[in-house]
Amino acid sequence: MSTEWMADGKCREYPAATFFPQDGVGVIKAQRICAECPVATACLEYALDNHVDHGVWGGKSERERRRLQRARRRGTLTVRAN
């Protein structure tokens, strides 16, 4: 998967630590930023395809991505662009 979309990520406007929070409040803050990001779908797809297991990617926490990965393995989920 190409990573050209990363140049358009809203996350580039914030310190990287914002997307690697230590608590639930930090996750919520990162998810709010992702909610306004034009490349959130590509970001999530990248994280799922590359088994990224830390941080908030595409508006999803580590736990949420693990659930999505399980659903993908069962064949019950496909992430699609908006």
JOGI-V563297 format. One record per pair of residues at least 12 apart in sequence whose ideal C-beta (glycine too) atoms are under 7 Angstrom apart, sorted by sequence separation. I is the first residue (numbers start at 1). GAP is how many residues later the second one is. D is the distance in Angstrom with one decimal. If there is no record, write none. Layout:
# JOGI-V563297
i & gap & d
I & GAP & D
I & GAP & D
This chain:
# JOGI-V563297
i & gap & d
18 & 12 & 5.7
44 & 13 & 6.0
43 & 14 & 5.3
44 & 14 & 2.4
43 & 15 & 4.0
44 & 15 & 6.8
44 & 16 & 5.7
41 & 17 & 6.5
48 & 17 & 6.3
40 & 18 & 4.9
47 & 18 & 6.0
14 & 19 & 6.4
40 & 19 & 5.2
48 & 20 & 6.1
48 & 21 & 6.3
11 & 22 & 6.6
34 & 22 & 6.5
10 & 23 & 5.5
34 & 24 & 6.4
35 & 24 & 5.9
48 & 24 & 6.8
31 & 25 & 6.1
34 & 25 & 3.5
10 & 26 & 5.9
30 & 26 & 3.9
10 & 27 & 3.8
9 & 28 & 6.0
31 & 28 & 5.1
27 & 29 & 6.0
8 & 30 & 5.8
9 & 30 & 5.3
8 & 31 & 5.0
48 & 31 & 6.4
5 & 34 & 4.4
9 & 34 & 6.4
20 & 34 & 6.3
27 & 34 & 5.0
45 & 34 & 5.1
20 & 35 & 4.3
21 & 35 & 7.0
44 & 35 & 5.8
19 & 36 & 4.9
5 & 37 & 4.2
19 & 37 & 4.9
41 & 38 & 6.7
41 & 40 & 4.9
41 & 41 & 5.8
1 & 45 & 5.9
1 & 48 & 5.8
